[in-house]
């Protein structure tokens, strides 16, 4: 059962990618329009799929729920605002002690010796 669900999700993902790659961008109205019919995504030809104002964007997770796929969040990558693997590692695996280790605290940059300013710091005199 899960194998058929995975196949269905892969098929939907390929159509989802094709939808966004083949869209027509209307620069005058600032919106993206579907170029073909995508019946499995519930999108018809000419449907606005991306706009700048007063628009409810398409959501792949909602499409999976309409297809009655169990555990639909398992097939979708997390929202960037929520965070991904890097944020998880930094918060949970890497300890705060590690970030403020003795080696990091003892390290100091070599101070550069400043050169004497030209004309005693007054700048160039133009006459």
C-alpha positions, 0 to 999 in steps of 0.5 A: 500500500505504501509503495503505491502511495509513494508512486502516486506522490512521485507522479504528483511531484513530477507534475507539480514541477512541470506545472511551475516550469511550464507556466506563462508569466504575465508581466503586465498583470504580475501573475503566473498562468498554467499552460496546460491542464493538470487534472491530478493537481486540480488545475485547468489551463489558464488558471492563475497559479501565482499572483502578487496581490489578494491570492491564495497560493497553491499548496502541494500538501493540500493536493496530497490531502485531496488525494487522500494520501496518509502522512502527507507531511512525510513527503514534503520538505519543511518550510524554510521559516521552520528550519531544516536539517542545519537548524536542527543540528545547530539547536539539538546536536551541537552543544552551546559549550562547543560554540564558546569553547576555550579555543574560540575564546582564547583566539584573538586576531593579530592587530595590524600596525597602522601606517602614519597618515600622510600630511599628519592626518590633514589630507593632501593640500591642493593649491 
